[in-house]
Each structure stands twice: as structure tokens, then as C-alpha cells.
Amino acid sequence: MALNPRREELLHALAKVRVYAVRLEAALDPAHAAFTGKGVWVGPVARDFIAELAGRRTRLRSLTQRIIEELENELRATPERVVRSSTAW
């Protein structure tokens, strides 16, 4: 039995995605903070914009976590070891 190369690839991909996920999840934070922290822009159009921004921020975080969950599920379903192929020698 040998280490499963597919599992190693998934581990590597998951590590990279987690790093990118942190950046993605925070991407809209500065804009959100600017528009919700003080009266930068007021009125009905501003409220609609802030609601849209907040919704997109939440959706971005949710989708990012879904990508991580999918990779984790795939990793759990992938055996750690596989039988070596005789053709590989």
C-alpha cells in the first residue's frame, strides 16, 4: 500500500483554498465598515446599497465556506492509502 496521491493533492488544495478563503471572506469588510460605521451616505438609495452590500458579503462568506466543505468531504471520502499499481514499476 502506498500513500494516495489524490489525497495528497486534495490536502494541498484545501490548504491553499483556506488561505484564499480568509482573504475572500474579508474582501468586502472595508466597504461594509465604511458604509455602516457612520453616515457616509444616507437616504433610501444608501440603505438599499448597504443592504445589497451586506447581502453580498454574507453570500461570499457562505459560498467560500461551501467550497471548503466540499473539499473536506472529498478528502474524507478519499482513502489515505491505495494499492500500488504493478504498471507503475
DSSP file (Angstrom, degrees, kcal/mol; ACC not computed):
  #  RESIDUE AA STRUCTURE BP1 BP2  ACC     N-H-->O    O-->H-N    N-H-->O    O-->H-N    TCO  KAPPA ALPHA  PHI   PSI    X-CA   Y-CA   Z-CA
    1    1 A M              0   0    0      0, 0.0     2,-0.3     0, 0.0    82,-0.2   0.000 360.0 360.0 360.0 140.0    0.0    0.0    0.0
    2    2 A A  E     -A   82   0A   0     80,-3.2    80,-2.8     1,-0.0     2,-0.0  -0.858 360.0 -82.2-125.6 160.2    1.2    3.5   -0.9
    3    3 A L  E     -A   81   0A   0     -2,-0.3    78,-0.3    78,-0.2    77,-0.1  -0.377  51.4-111.7 -59.9 139.3    0.1    7.0    0.0
    4    4 A N     >  -     0   0    0     76,-2.6     4,-1.8     1,-0.2     3,-0.3  -0.648  21.0-157.2 -78.3 115.1   -2.8    8.0   -2.2
    5    5 A P  H  > S+     0   0    0      0, 0.0     4,-2.2     0, 0.0    -1,-0.2   0.834  93.0  58.7 -63.5 -31.0   -1.5   10.8   -4.5
    6    6 A R  H  > S+     0   0    0      2,-0.2     4,-2.3     1,-0.2     5,-0.1   0.907 105.4  49.3 -62.8 -41.4   -5.1   12.1   -4.9
    7    7 A R  H  > S+     0   0    0     -3,-0.3     4,-2.6    72,-0.3    -1,-0.2   0.902 109.3  51.8 -65.0 -41.2   -5.4   12.6   -1.2
    8    8 A E  H  X S+     0   0    0     -4,-1.8     4,-2.1     1,-0.2    -1,-0.2   0.898 109.9  49.7 -62.4 -39.8   -2.1   14.5   -1.1
    9    9 A E  H  X S+     0   0    0     -4,-2.2     4,-2.7     2,-0.2    -2,-0.2   0.906 110.7  49.7 -63.9 -42.1   -3.4   16.7   -3.9
   10   10 A L  H  X S+     0   0    0     -4,-2.3     4,-2.8     2,-0.2    -2,-0.2   0.896 109.6  51.1 -64.7 -40.7   -6.6   17.4   -2.0
   11   11 A L  H  X S+     0   0    0     -4,-2.6     4,-2.1     2,-0.2    -1,-0.2   0.919 112.6  46.5 -61.2 -43.8   -4.7   18.2    1.2
   12   12 A H  H  X S+     0   0    0     -4,-2.1     4,-2.1     2,-0.2    -2,-0.2   0.926 113.7  47.9 -64.7 -45.3   -2.6   20.7   -0.8
   13   13 A A  H  X S+     0   0    0     -4,-2.7     4,-2.8     1,-0.2     5,-0.2   0.909 110.7  51.9 -63.0 -42.3   -5.6   22.2   -2.5
   14   14 A L  H  X S+     0   0    0     -4,-2.8     4,-2.4     1,-0.2    -1,-0.2   0.904 108.3  50.8 -62.5 -41.8   -7.5   22.5    0.8
   15   15 A A  H  X S+     0   0    0     -4,-2.1     4,-1.5     2,-0.2    -1,-0.2   0.920 113.1  45.8 -61.8 -43.5   -4.6   24.3    2.4
   16   16 A K  H  X S+     0   0    0     -4,-2.1     4,-2.3     1,-0.2    -2,-0.2   0.915 112.0  50.9 -65.8 -42.8   -4.4   26.8   -0.5
   17   17 A V  H  X S+     0   0    0     -4,-2.8     4,-2.9     1,-0.2    -1,-0.2   0.887 106.3  55.2 -64.2 -38.6   -8.2   27.4   -0.5
   18   18 A R  H  X S+     0   0    0     -4,-2.4     4,-1.6     2,-0.2    -1,-0.2   0.894 108.3  48.8 -61.3 -38.9   -8.2   28.1    3.2
   19   19 A V  H  X S+     0   0    0     -4,-1.5     4,-1.2     1,-0.2    -2,-0.2   0.944 115.3  43.4 -65.1 -47.2   -5.6   30.8    2.7
   20   20 A Y  H  X S+     0   0    0     -4,-2.3     4,-2.8     1,-0.2    -2,-0.2   0.854 107.7  61.2 -66.1 -34.3   -7.6   32.4   -0.1
   21   21 A A  H  X S+     0   0    0     -4,-2.9     4,-3.1     1,-0.2     5,-0.2   0.887  99.6  54.5 -61.4 -40.2  -10.9   32.0    1.8
   22   22 A V  H  X S+     0   0    0     -4,-1.6     4,-1.1     1,-0.2    -1,-0.2   0.923 112.5  43.6 -59.7 -43.6   -9.6   34.2    4.6
   23   23 A R  H  X S+     0   0    0     -4,-1.2     4,-0.5     2,-0.2    -2,-0.2   0.907 115.1  48.5 -69.1 -42.2   -8.9   36.9    2.1
   24   24 A L  H >< S+     0   0    0     -4,-2.8     3,-1.2     1,-0.2     4,-0.4   0.927 108.5  53.2 -63.4 -45.0  -12.1   36.4    0.2
   25   25 A E  H 3< S+     0   0    0     -4,-3.1     3,-0.2     1,-0.3    -1,-0.2   0.796 114.7  42.1 -63.2 -27.2  -14.3   36.5    3.3
   26   26 A A  H >< S+     0   0    0     -4,-1.1     3,-1.2    -5,-0.2    -1,-0.3   0.455  86.6  98.7 -95.6  -1.9  -12.7   39.8    4.3
   27   27 A A  T << S+     0   0    0     -3,-1.2     4,-0.3    -4,-0.5    -1,-0.2   0.841  90.2  36.1 -59.3 -37.5  -12.8   41.4    0.9
   28   28 A L  T 3> S+     0   0    0     -4,-0.4     4,-2.6    -3,-0.2    -1,-0.3   0.454  92.0  94.8 -96.1  -0.2  -16.0   43.4    1.4
   29   29 A D  H <> S+     0   0    0     -3,-1.2     4,-3.0     1,-0.2     5,-0.2   0.906  81.8  51.3 -60.1 -45.2  -15.3   44.2    5.1
   30   30 A P  H  > S+     0   0    0      0, 0.0     4,-2.3     0, 0.0    -1,-0.2   0.930 114.2  43.7 -60.7 -43.4  -13.7   47.6    4.5
   31   31 A A  H  > S+     0   0    0     -4,-0.3     4,-2.2     2,-0.2     5,-0.2   0.921 114.6  50.2 -65.8 -42.9  -16.6   48.8    2.3
   32   32 A H  H  X S+     0   0    0     -4,-2.6     4,-1.7     1,-0.2     5,-0.2   0.927 112.1  47.3 -61.1 -45.0  -19.1   47.4    4.7
   33   33 A A  H  X S+     0   0    0     -4,-3.0     4,-1.9     1,-0.2     5,-0.2   0.892 110.9  52.3 -63.7 -40.0  -17.4   49.1    7.7
   34   34 A A  H  X S+     0   0    0     -4,-2.3     4,-0.6    -5,-0.2     6,-0.4   0.888 115.7  39.3 -64.7 -39.0  -17.2   52.4    5.8
   35   35 A F  H  < S+     0   0    0     -4,-2.2     6,-0.2     1,-0.2    -1,-0.2   0.682 124.0  37.1 -88.6 -17.4  -20.9   52.4    4.9
   36   36 A T  H  < S+     0   0    0     -4,-1.7    -2,-0.2    -5,-0.2    -3,-0.2   0.594 105.6  66.9-106.8 -13.3  -22.3   51.1    8.2
   37   37 A G  H  < S-     0   0    0     -4,-1.9     2,-0.3    -5,-0.2    -3,-0.1   0.850 113.6  -6.4 -78.5 -35.3  -20.0   52.7   10.6
   38   38 A K  S  < S-     0   0    0     -4,-0.6     2,-2.7    -5,-0.2     3,-0.4  -0.936  88.9 -74.9-153.0 171.8  -21.0   56.3   10.2
   39   39 A G        +     0   0    0     -2,-0.3     3,-0.2     1,-0.2    -4,-0.1  -0.347  66.0 142.3 -75.3  64.8  -23.2   58.5    8.0
   40   40 A V  S    S+     0   0    0     -2,-2.7     2,-0.4    -6,-0.4    -1,-0.2   0.896  80.9   5.6 -67.6 -41.1  -21.0   58.4    4.9
   41   41 A W  S    S-     0   0    0     -3,-0.4    -1,-0.3    -6,-0.2     2,-0.3  -0.986  78.5-173.6-146.6 130.3  -24.1   58.3    2.6
   42   42 A V        +     0   0    0     -2,-0.4     4,-0.2    -3,-0.2     3,-0.2  -0.811  32.8  63.7-127.2 165.2  -27.7   58.5    3.8
   43   43 A G  S  > S-     0   0    0     -2,-0.3     4,-2.4     1,-0.2     5,-0.2  -0.456  91.6 -57.6 112.0 175.5  -31.1   58.1    2.3
   44   44 A P  H  > S+     0   0    0      0, 0.0     4,-2.3     0, 0.0     5,-0.2   0.874 132.2  50.0 -63.3 -39.7  -33.2   55.4    0.7
   45   45 A V  H  > S+     0   0    0      2,-0.2     4,-2.5     1,-0.2     5,-0.1   0.904 111.2  50.3 -65.8 -39.9  -30.7   54.6   -2.0
   46   46 A A  H  > S+     0   0    0      2,-0.2     4,-2.9    -4,-0.2     5,-0.2   0.915 109.5  50.6 -63.2 -43.3  -27.9   54.4    0.5
   47   47 A R  H  X S+     0   0    0     -4,-2.4     4,-2.4     2,-0.2    -2,-0.2   0.910 111.1  48.8 -62.1 -41.3  -30.0   52.0    2.6
   48   48 A D  H  X S+     0   0    0     -4,-2.3     4,-2.5     2,-0.2    -1,-0.2   0.917 111.9  49.3 -62.7 -42.9  -30.6   49.8   -0.4
   49   49 A F  H  X S+     0   0    0     -4,-2.5     4,-2.9     2,-0.2    -2,-0.2   0.931 111.3  48.5 -62.1 -45.6  -26.9   49.9   -1.3
   50   50 A I  H  X S+     0   0    0     -4,-2.9     4,-2.7     1,-0.2    -1,-0.2   0.900 111.5  50.1 -63.0 -40.9  -25.9   48.9    2.3
   51   51 A A  H  X S+     0   0    0     -4,-2.4     4,-2.3     2,-0.2    -1,-0.2   0.914 112.5  47.4 -63.3 -42.2  -28.5   46.1    2.3
   52   52 A E  H  X S+     0   0    0     -4,-2.5     4,-2.5     2,-0.2    -2,-0.2   0.924 112.7  48.9 -64.0 -44.9  -27.1   44.8   -1.0
   53   53 A L  H  X S+     0   0    0     -4,-2.9     4,-2.4     1,-0.2    -2,-0.2   0.920 111.8  48.6 -60.9 -45.2  -23.5   45.1    0.1
   54   54 A A  H  X S+     0   0    0     -4,-2.7     4,-2.3     1,-0.2    -1,-0.2   0.898 111.8  50.3 -63.0 -40.4  -24.3   43.2    3.4
   55   55 A G  H  X S+     0   0    0     -4,-2.3     4,-2.5     2,-0.2    -2,-0.2   0.912 111.6  46.8 -64.3 -43.0  -26.2   40.5    1.4
   56   56 A R  H  X S+     0   0    0     -4,-2.5     4,-2.7     2,-0.2    -2,-0.2   0.878 110.9  52.9 -66.9 -37.5  -23.3   40.0   -1.0
   57   57 A R  H  X S+     0   0    0     -4,-2.4     4,-2.0    -5,-0.2    -2,-0.2   0.928 111.7  45.6 -62.8 -45.2  -20.8   39.9    1.9
   58   58 A T  H  X S+     0   0    0     -4,-2.3     4,-2.4     2,-0.2    -2,-0.2   0.915 113.8  49.2 -63.9 -43.8  -22.9   37.2    3.6
   59   59 A R  H  X S+     0   0    0     -4,-2.5     4,-2.8     2,-0.2     5,-0.3   0.905 108.9  52.8 -64.2 -41.6  -23.2   35.3    0.3
   60   60 A L  H  X S+     0   0    0     -4,-2.7     4,-2.2     1,-0.2    -1,-0.2   0.929 111.5  46.2 -59.7 -45.9  -19.5   35.5   -0.4
   61   61 A R  H  X S+     0   0    0     -4,-2.0     4,-2.2     2,-0.2    -1,-0.2   0.911 113.2  49.8 -63.2 -42.3  -18.7   34.1    3.1
   62   62 A S  H  X S+     0   0    0     -4,-2.4     4,-1.9     1,-0.2    -2,-0.2   0.926 112.6  45.7 -63.5 -46.0  -21.3   31.3    2.7
   63   63 A L  H  X S+     0   0    0     -4,-2.8     4,-2.0     2,-0.2    -1,-0.2   0.872 110.7  53.8 -66.8 -37.0  -20.0   30.2   -0.7
   64   64 A T  H  X S+     0   0    0     -4,-2.2     4,-1.8    -5,-0.3    -1,-0.2   0.923 110.0  47.3 -62.1 -44.1  -16.4   30.3    0.4
   65   65 A Q  H  X S+     0   0    0     -4,-2.2     4,-2.6     1,-0.2    -1,-0.2   0.853 108.0  56.4 -66.5 -33.4  -17.3   28.0    3.3
   66   66 A R  H  X S+     0   0    0     -4,-1.9     4,-2.5     2,-0.2    -1,-0.2   0.893 104.9  51.9 -64.9 -39.1  -19.2   25.7    0.9
   67   67 A I  H  X S+     0   0    0     -4,-2.0     4,-2.2     2,-0.2    -2,-0.2   0.932 111.3  47.2 -61.3 -45.5  -16.1   25.3   -1.2
   68   68 A I  H  X S+     0   0    0     -4,-1.8     4,-2.6     1,-0.2    -2,-0.2   0.922 111.6  50.7 -62.6 -44.0  -14.1   24.4    1.9
   69   69 A E  H  X S+     0   0    0     -4,-2.6     4,-2.7     2,-0.2    -1,-0.2   0.897 108.8  51.7 -61.1 -41.3  -16.7   21.9    3.0
   70   70 A E  H  X S+     0   0    0     -4,-2.5     4,-2.4     2,-0.2    -1,-0.2   0.922 111.5  46.7 -62.5 -43.9  -16.8   20.3   -0.4
   71   71 A L  H  X S+     0   0    0     -4,-2.2     4,-2.5     2,-0.2    -2,-0.2   0.908 112.4  50.4 -64.4 -41.0  -13.1   19.8   -0.4
   72   72 A E  H  X S+     0   0    0     -4,-2.6     4,-2.5     2,-0.2    -2,-0.2   0.902 110.7  49.5 -63.5 -40.8  -13.2   18.4    3.2
   73   73 A N  H  X S+     0   0    0     -4,-2.7     4,-1.7     2,-0.2    -2,-0.2   0.920 111.6  48.4 -63.0 -44.2  -16.0   16.0    2.1
   74   74 A E  H  X S+     0   0    0     -4,-2.4     4,-0.5     1,-0.2    -2,-0.2   0.900 111.2  51.1 -62.4 -40.6  -13.9   14.8   -0.8
   75   75 A L  H >< S+     0   0    0     -4,-2.5     3,-1.1     1,-0.2    -2,-0.2   0.917 108.6  50.8 -63.2 -44.5  -10.9   14.4    1.4
   76   76 A R  H 3< S+     0   0    0     -4,-2.5    -1,-0.2     1,-0.2    -2,-0.2   0.837 110.6  50.3 -62.1 -32.3  -12.9   12.3    3.9
   77   77 A A  H 3< S+     0   0    0     -4,-1.7    -1,-0.2    -5,-0.2    -2,-0.2   0.530  94.5  87.8 -83.9  -6.0  -14.1   10.1    1.1
   78   78 A T  S << S-     0   0    0     -3,-1.1   -74,-0.1    -4,-0.5    -4,-0.0  -0.834  82.1-122.3 -99.7 122.9  -10.6    9.6   -0.3
   79   79 A P        -     0   0    0      0, 0.0   -72,-0.3     0, 0.0   -75,-0.1  -0.275   9.7-135.4 -63.5 147.4   -8.6    6.7    1.1
   80   80 A E  S    S+     0   0    0      1,-0.1   -76,-2.6   -77,-0.1     2,-0.3   0.852  88.2  31.2 -70.7 -34.8   -5.3    7.5    2.7
   81   81 A R  E     -A    3   0A   0    -78,-0.3     2,-0.3   -74,-0.0   -78,-0.2  -0.921  66.5-169.3-127.1 151.1   -3.5    4.6    1.1
   82   82 A V  E     -A    2   0A   0    -80,-2.8   -80,-3.2    -2,-0.3     2,-0.3  -0.915  35.4 -93.7-132.9 160.2   -4.0    2.8   -2.2
   83   83 A V        -     0   0    0     -2,-0.3     2,-0.1   -82,-0.2   -80,-0.0  -0.583  46.8-114.4 -73.4 132.0   -2.7   -0.4   -3.7
   84   84 A R        -     0   0    0     -2,-0.3     2,-0.3     1,-0.1    -1,-0.1  -0.446  28.0-122.0 -67.5 138.2    0.4    0.2   -5.8
   85   85 A S    >   -     0   0    0     -2,-0.1     3,-1.2     1,-0.1     4,-0.3  -0.636   6.7-140.4 -80.8 136.9   -0.1   -0.5   -9.5
   86   86 A S  G >  S+     0   0    0     -2,-0.3     3,-0.8     1,-0.2    -1,-0.1   0.740 102.2  62.6 -69.2 -20.6    2.3   -3.0  -10.9
   87   87 A T  G 3  S+     0   0    0      1,-0.2    -1,-0.2     2,-0.2    -3,-0.0   0.654  89.2  70.1 -77.5 -14.1    2.5   -0.9  -14.1
   88   88 A A  G <         0   0    0     -3,-1.2    -1,-0.2     1,-0.2    -2,-0.2   0.682 360.0 360.0 -75.7 -15.9    4.0    1.9  -12.1
   89   89 A W    <         0   0    0     -3,-0.8    -1,-0.2    -4,-0.3    -2,-0.2   0.435 360.0 360.0 -88.7 360.0    7.2    0.0  -11.6
